Amino acid sequence: MHTPISTLHDELLWAIFTESAEFPDILTPADERPIITVRHCSQVSQQWRRILLSSPSIWARMIDLDFLGQRSGDWRAEVVSRAGQAPLWVYGLMRRRMVSFFLPLLQNNWYRVEAIGLADDLSSLSLQDRQAMWDCLKKPAPSLRRFIFQLCEEDVDLPNPLFGHDAPVLQDLHFASPVYKIEPIAPWAHNISGISFSTAFSTSEVLEGLKHMPQLDFVNISVEETAHPIDSAAIIHLPHLQLLQVRGDMLCVAIILSSITSSRDCCLCVWISAERGLPFDKAEYEQYERASIKFIIPYFSLHPPSIVNVRYSLSGNCVNLVHGAPANKLRFDIPVAAQSIQSSTILKVLKEIDGLSNVKELRLGLWMDYSALRNPDLVSALDVFSSITTLTTIDHVLECFLNHVSFINECLPNLNILSILPYTPRPKPEDPAHHRFLRRRKAIGLPISVLEIHLKPLYDVDYLEEHSGLVVRGFYSDQCLGEYRCGEGHPEELRFATKKERPGLLRN
C-alpha cells in the first residue's frame, strides 16, 4: 500500500527539503541549482509552502549568486530575509553586477557564514572591491566549515593569514590559485578533513603540509614540478583517507603516492601530464606503478567494479581505467603507460587478485579516443576484461576490432550484449561496423544476443533482419523505441526513420 505524499509528516518533508538543498558544485547547471528545486517545492501545496517558509535554515543555504544575479533586488532581499539568522551558504560566480549584494552580505554576516564556494571574475571588479573581499577572508571565521575558492587572477593582494588563523570548525578547504598558498600548518589544519593543494605548491611543500592533517578523508593535489629535494623515507599516515586525487607529471605523482599510507578503503584518481607522443621515463614509470599498487590492491579487493570505462589520453601516452558506476560515488581513475601496456605491473596485479573478474560491462571509445585502438597492443590488452557480458561503444571502435581478427576470435568470450552509442559523423549506413561485427561473432560461434542501438538521428536498421534470433532495442535520446527479434518476418519494425512519422513516436 502506497502512502499518499500529502500525508507525509512535516518532519519528514523538512528532512527531504533540507537534503535537496545540499551544497552544489560551482559548475552545476543553473536549472539544477538547489534554489530552483526549493522554489518548485514551495509551489506544490499549502503544506509544503508553509514548511519551507518557516524554515530559515533551508533558505540560508540558497544564497546562489548566479541565480540571484538574474533576479531583482527585491527577490534577493526576500531570500536573505527568509534565511533569518541561520548559518549561511554562499556560492556562485562573483560578478560586478553582484558586488553591491554579496559584499555587504559577507561583511555584515561573516560570523555566521558556514559554507562558501566562489569562482572569481575579478577582472570585472575594482581594486577597492577586491580589497573588501580579502578583508573579509582575513577575519576569524567562527562558523565556517567549508571553503571553496577558484581564483584565476594572479596579480592581487591575497589575504594572509587566511581567517586570521582562527577557523575552529573548518573541515573542507579548497583554494585553487596559481600563486596563492594556504598555510597548511595553521591552527585549524589538524582538524581539516578535506584539502586541495594547487600548482602554487611544490611537491615537498604538499607533503610537509599533509603531515599536519591526520584527519583527512579527501585530498586533491595538482603539482607541476619538484622544486625542492624530497625525503623519500618520509611516510605520511592518513588513516581516514577515502579519496586521493593527484595530478602532475610522472615523477611528482610517484613521489606523492610513495609518501602516503592510507586506509584500505582509499580510492585513487591519477591524471598524468605528459607531452604528446613522448614516452614516459622508464624508471619514473616503474616507481609510479610500485607506489600505486599499494592503493589498488586493497581497494579493488573491497570494491570490485562491475562497470569499467577505458579512456585513452589525447597525448597517446596513457590508458586510463575508470570506474563506470561506483556504488559509493568514489570513482577510481588509474593510468597505465601505453608503450608498456603488455608488461604493465598494474594489469598483472589486477589479474592476480581477480580485481577485474566482476566486470560485466566495458565502456570504450566514449571520449572520442578510438584512434588509439589502431595500436594492436592496446587492443590485445583488453583481454583482461574477459568476464564482460556487455560492451558499450561506438562503431569506430568496432571498426578497429575488425582489423584485429585474433582479438575478436579469442577475447571477450562471454560477450552477449552490444550497445552502440551515437557518434558524429555517423558511420556509413550501407555496411556499418556493428553489422559486420555481429556477422563475425556469429561465424566464430560466439553470437551476440542483444543489440541496443542508440539512434541520433533516427535511421533504418532493417539490414539487421538477417541476424535471426538477435533482439534489437532501438533508443532515441535514452527513450526506448521498441524491441524486435530479428528473423520474425517484420523488418519494418526496424525502420525507425519511417516509424518516426507515426503518432506517438519521437520526431528527429
C-alpha positions, -999 to +999 in steps of 0.1 A: +000+000+000+014+034-010+012+063+013-001+095-005+025+122-004+000+146+012+000+125+044+038+127+050+047+142+083+061+178+084+094+165+099+099+140+071+091+167+044+115+191+061+143+165+060+137+159+023+137+196+016+169+200+035+185+172+016+175+188-017+194+220-006+228+203-004+258+224-014+262+223-052+293+221-073+302+256-086+297+243-122+263+228-115+239+239-143+216+268-134+185+247-138+198+221-114+206+245-085+190+238-051+171+271-052+152+260-083+142+228-065+131+246-034+111+272-052+092+245-072+086+226-039+072+257-023+045+258-050+033+222-047+008+227-019+000+249+011+016+224+034+048+224+015+049+261+013+042+265+050+071+242+059+095+259+036+086+295+045+090+286+082+125+270+076+152+297+077+179+270+077+169+259+042+167+295+028+200+303+044+215+277+020+201+294-010+225+324-014+232+314-050+249+344-067+244+330-102+206+326-097+201+357-076+221+377-101+193+372-126+166+384-102+155+417-089+169+433-057+136+427-040+138+389-046+174+389-033+163+407-002+134+383+002+157+353+002+180+369+028+150+378+049+137+342+048+171+330+060+167+349+093+198+344+114+206+308+103+241+298+092+247+310+056+258+291+025+271+315-003+282+302-037+285+312-073+305+333-097+315+368-084+305+394-110+305+432-109+267+434-110+265+414-078+291+433-058+265+456-041+247+425-029+273+399-019+300+422-004+277+438+023+262+404+029+296+389+037+308+420+056+278+421+079+273+383+083+308+368+080+305+354+116+276+331+105+289+320+071+291+282+073+299+274+037+313+294+008+320+284-028+331+312-051+347+314-085+362+347-094+355+371-122+379+396-106+389+412-139+355+430-137+359+440-100+376+473-089+407+472-067+386+485-038+360+457-042+388+431-043+403+445-012+370+444+006+367+407-003+402+399+010+395+419+042+366+395+049+388+365+044+413+378+069+388+379+097+382+350+121+356+326+108+339+310+138+311+292+119+330+283+086+330+246+078+335+246+040+356+270+019+359+266-019+376+294-039+387+293-075+410+322-083+423+328-118+438+362-112+475+363-103+482+400-096+462+405-065+470+411-028+455+380-012+446+375+024+474+365+048+469+348+071+436+332+059+408+336+085+433+352+109+444+316+118+410+313+135+386+289+119+379+263+147+353+242+129+367+243+094+366+209+077+370+214+039+394+239+024+399+241-014+417+273-026+426+269-063+451+295-074+482+295-095+500+318-070+483+317-036+494+293-009+473+284+021+492+278+053+489+241+059+504+244+094+477+269+106+459+261+139+429+247+120+449+223+099+448+194+125+410+191+122+407+195+085+390+166+066+393+178+030+420+198+013+431+209-022+467+218-030+471+239-061+500+242-085+513+271-064+528+244-041+559+223-048+558+186-041+578+189-009+555+217+004+525+195-003+540+166+017+550+189+045+515+202+048+499+167+048+520+158+079+499+183+099+465+170+087+459+135+101+421+136+099+419+140+061+394+118+042+398+137+009+429+151-008+432+168-041+467+176-053+479+194-085+516+198-089+539+207-118+574+201-107+596+190-078+612+223-068+630+211-037+647+179-026+624+152-014+630+130+016+619+097+001+620+080+035+593+103+050+560+084+053+527+103+059+500+083+076+464+093+067+443+065+082+410+081+073+417+089+037+388+078+014+397+096-019+431+107-032+433+127-064+467+136-078+475+155-110+510+161-122+540+147-141+550+111-136+578+118-110+557+141-089+528+116-088+552+087-080+568+106-051+534+117-036+520+082-038+551+067-024+550+090+006+514+084+017+499+054+035+461+054+038+432+032+048+425+001+028+393+019+016+411+047-002+401+053-038+428+066-062+424+090-091+455+099-110+460+122-140+494+122-156+505+153-175+528+144-205+538+158-238+521+142-268+539+113-283+568+113-259+573+080-239+575+081-201+608+077-184+610+040-176+624+044-141+599+070-131+570+049-145+581+018-126+583+039-094+547+051-101+534+016-106+550+004-074+535+033-055+500+030-069+497-008-064+496-003-026+464+016-031+450-005-059+452-040-043+432-032-011+407-010-029+398-035-056+396-063-031+370-043-012+352-027-042+355-049-073+339-029-101+311-042-123+315-015-149+347+000-162+354+028-187+386+026-206+398+060-217+428+067-239+447+100-233+448+126-261+486+126-257+487+089-266+507+081-236+481+066-212+453+042-210+430+050-180+409+025-162+379+044-148+351+031-125+319+033-145+292+032-118+307+032-083+282+023-055+300+046-031+303+075-056+341+073-055+354+068-090+389+054-094+409+066-123+442+047-129+465+054-158+487+027-174+515+036-198+505+028-234+540+020-245+545-008-220+509-020-215+517-056-223+542-057-194+522-035-170+526-044-134+493-028-126+474-050-151+493-081-139+484-075-103+447-069-112+447-102-129+464-120-100+439-106-074+409-111-098+404-073-094+385-072-127+368-106-126+334-090-116+334-065-145+303-072-166+302-040-187+331-024-206+327+011-220+351+020-247+357+049-270+332+072-254+357+101-252+363+102-290+396+085-283+391+054-305+421+062-328+444+047-301+429+013-308+448+012-341+477+000-319+474-038-317+490-039-283+462-017-268+436-039-284+452-071-271+455-056-236+417-056-234+418-094-227+419-085-190+382-079-194+373-115-204+345-116-179+324-089-196+289-096-209+281-061-222+302-038-245+291-002-247+309+016-275+307+033-309+311+019-344+345+034-349+358+012-321+343-019-337+360-009-369+393-011-351+384-045-336+376-058-371+411-051-381+424-073-353+409-107-361+427-126-334+411-103-308+376-110-320+383-147-322+400-151-287+388-123-264+356-113-248+342-149-249+312-140-227+300-110-246+263-112-255+250-076-253+264-049-276+253-013-270+261+011-298+260+048-289+256+076-315+286+094-328+291+122-353+299+117-381+276+087-382+291+056-399+280+049-434+247+030-433+254+006-462+275-018-441+282-003-406+308-018-383+283-032-358+266-052-387+300-068-397+309-073-361+277-092-355+284-114-385+319-121-374+308-131-339+282-154-353+307-170-377+331-180-348+302-194-327+300-165-303+269-147-314+256-115-298+222-120-282+211-084-278+219-052-297+210-019-281+214+008-308+211+044-299+199+064-330+206+101-333+194+110-359+168+082-364+176+059-393+165+025-406+184-006-394+163-032-412+195-047-426+197-064-392+169-088-401+194-113-413+207-119-378+179-144-368+173-145-330+191-112-323+170-090-301+173-054-312+163-025-290+162+010-305+167+041-285+164+078-292+176+103-265+175+074-240+139+066-247+132+031-259+116+030-293+107-007-291+122-042-292+122-067-320+136-102-325+152-105-359+140-132-383+104-130-373+094-115-407+086-079-398+117-059-408+095-028-409+098-028-371+135-018-376+127+011-399+129+038-373+133+067-398+099+057-412+083+049-379+091+084-365+063+097-387+037+076-368+018+092-340+033+088-306+069+083-318+097+108-314+105+131-342+141+140-350 
